């Protein structure tokens, strides 16, 4: 099933209001080590980094509502 143009616009609108990109530059060997680790543990790189971030700052969504 293909995504309609209206649905794409709706998703983009939601993302622009609710998401913020964080660029991250790493050395190639660091990226390869991270990718190997994530592959070995069946994790996405994005999910792994987000979990590190949340664990490090002690983020609790209810605190910020």
Residue, then its C-alpha position, 0 to 999 in steps of 0.5 A: x500500500x502506498x502512502x498518499x500525499x495527504x498522509x505524507x503532509x500530515x506526518x511531516x507536519x507532526x514531525x515538525x511540531x514534535x521532533x528535533x533532529x540532533x546531528x552527530x558526527x563520528x569517526x568511521x571506526x567509531x560508527x563501525x564499532x557502534x554498528x557492529x555492537x547494535x547488530x550483535x545485540x539486535x538494536x537500531x543505532x537510533x534506538x541505542x542512542x536514544x536509550x543512552x540519552x534517556x538513561x543519562x539524563x533520567x528523562x521521565x515524560x510525566x515530569x515534562x507534561 
